[in-house]
Amino acid sequence: MNYLLGLKCSRCGKSFASQVVQTWCHECETPFVADYDLDLAGRYLDRDEIRSRPKGMWRWAELLPVFAAENRITLGEGDTPLLLQPRLAATLGLNRVYVKDESLNPTASFKARGLATAVSKALELGIQRLIIPTAGNAGGALAFYAARAGLTALIIMPSDTPKANIIECQTAGAEVRFVQGLISDAGRLAGDLSKSEGWFDVSTFKEPYRLEGKKILGYEIAEAFNWDLPEVILYPTGGGTGLVGMWKAFDELDRLGWLKTSRRPRLISVQATGCAPVVKAFEAGADHCEFWFDAKTIASGLRVPKSFADRMILASLRESHGSSIAVSDQEIQQAQVEWGRLEGVFSSPEGAATLAALRKLARDGLINRDERVVIFNTASGLKYI
């Protein structure tokens, strides 16, 4: 069975049905989150039985929002490796550094998780035409999952999006349109077209289910640590779906009674100095972000002037007693080369940003030598050549 109860506004807590098409809470102008009967699930679900199922994100199906098995669209996403990085850790003066390497997902990025869930739920709800604004990887993921499901996809992306992302969208049969500007400009066009042409907008946090696919990152990390949790997680933050999703996952796992610890990881949001709205808001003690004008960085996935879930991102950081940090493009490039030479990881710029941030935090004594630290490689570096 599936334990989804419905949707709730992340701000006012009002409940909404999940059996009909939903977007976000227009009264509060804030995202919905999926709500599960975790008391009931905790009585009937067996975490060890789930561990024995065939690998992939959908082995957690009872805690994902798609009811019918035939609607669960998959290309083999999830269960990416959590790799110890001993040589890298030694250079940082730390004992245990791990990478969650999302480059092994279909379409070679972590976006496969959220779009697999969003497309599956769209199929279940009878939605046929999907539109997305993207910095690159989310567009490719939507294109391939929509193709797998037999749905139509329209991708809106900045004209300077990496060529690999453009090619993969077109290869999957999606229509691609370009804007002069940033993902925020693509988002405005996607919003306009969804109203004028009848597309369903699967922008980050403007539909409720991409978050659910990303939360499985937290489930997998907890499982990999034998239902304990690491002390620190560094996550590259553009739209922030994965960061918010992991925080949601840790809460769900606790309510299920599956965790061995009540302690939570410190979440550290990593951004680029050329586009750091979360860092600026966090340091100012604000509960929301201001739009970041003239955003510039080589890490296209971090070039997000303002996330629709900015309040949720900041709340997750503060509830975890975490922090946020910005790194320069030069530091990102240096980290990318260092990671490849020391550990054989060809990271995306966004992933390399987490390593650059970890180096600064370790240097400044903000991470204890014995703490277990997880950093993320969110996509293959091959997609940025």
Residue, then its C-alpha position, 0 to 999 in steps of 0.5 A: m500500500n501507499y501511505l500518502l495522505g495528501l499535500k500540505c502548504s509548507r507555510c500555513g499547514k492547510s491540507f490539499a488533495s493529492q488525487v487532483v492536479q496541484t501546484w503550490c499554495h497560491e494564498c501563501e505563495t509557497p510550496f506544497v509538501a507531501d504528507y504521509d501516515l508515518d505512524l501507520a507506515g512505521r507499524y507495517l514497513d520493514r526497513d530491512e525488507i526494503r533494503s533487500r528489494p531490487k536496487g533503485m529509488w522505487r524500492w521506497a515506493e510506499l513513501l513516494p507519491v505514486f500509487a500505481a506501479e504501472n505509473r512509476i517511470t524509471l530509467g534506473e535512478g537512485d542508489t548511487p554510491l557513497l564513496l569514502q575519499p581517503r586521499l582527499a580527506a588527508t589533504l583536508g586534515l579530516n578522517r572521514v569524507y564521503v562523496k555521494d556521486e550522483s553522476l551515475n544516475p540516468t542522464a548523469s545527474f541528480k535531477a533524474r530523481g526528482l523528474a522521475t517522480a514528477v513525470s510519474k505523478a503527472l502520468e498518474l494524474g493524466i497530464q500530457r504536456l510538461i514544461i520546465p525552465t532549466a539551467g541544463n540538467a533538469g531539462g535533460a532529465l525531463a526530456f528523457y523521462a517524458a519520452r519514457a512515459g510517452l508524454t510531451a516536453l517543452i524545455i526553456m533554457p538560457s541560450d548559454t546552457p552547456k551544449a551537452n544539455i541542449i543535445e540530450c533534450q533534443t535527442a529525447g524528442a523534446e522541444v527546446r526554446f532559448v531565452q537571453g538571460l538566466i533561469s529566472d527569465a526562463g521561469r517567467l516564460a515557462g509560467d506564461l506558456s503554461k497559462s497561454e498554451g496549457w502546459f503543466d509547469v514542473s518548475t522547482f517547487k512549483e509542483p509538489y513531487r520533485l521534492e519527493g524524489k530528491k528526499i530519497l537522497g536522505y533515505e539512502i544516506a541514512e541506510a548507508f550509515n546503517w541508520d545512523l547519520p553523518e555529522v555534516i552534509l555539504y550541498p550545492t544550492g540553486g533551487g534547493t530541492g535536495l537540501v530541503g528534501m534530505w531534511k524532510a527525509f530525516d524527519e520522516l525516518d525519525r517518525l518511522g522509528w528507523l534511526k539509531t540517533s536523534r542527532r541530525p547532520r549540520l546542513i551546509s548550503v554551498q553557493a557561488t560568490g557570483c550568485a549567493p542569495v541564500v548565503k546573504a540571507f542566512e548571514a543577515g538573519a533573514d527568513h527569505c532571500e532577495f533576488w540576486f541581480d547580475a548572477k554570474t558563475i561557471a556553475s550553471g546549476l548555482r546560477v539561480p537568483k532566487s529559489f521559490a523555496d527560499r524560506m524552506i531552505l533557510a529554515s532547514l539550515r537553521e533547524s540543523h544548526g548548519s550554515s551557508i558558504a560561497v566559493s569563487d569560480q577559481e576555487i571551484q575550478q581548482a577543486q574540480v582538478e584536485w578531485g579528479r587527481l586525488e580520487g578519480v572523480f570528474s565532478s560537475p562545477e556544482g559538485a566541485a563547489t562542495l569540495a571547495a567549501l569543505r576545504k575552507l571550512a576545514r581550514d578555518g576549524l569549522i569542521n571537527r577532524d573526526e566528524r563524518v562529512v558527506i559532499f555531493n557530486t551532482a553531475s558528471g563533469l562530461k556534461y560541461i565540456 
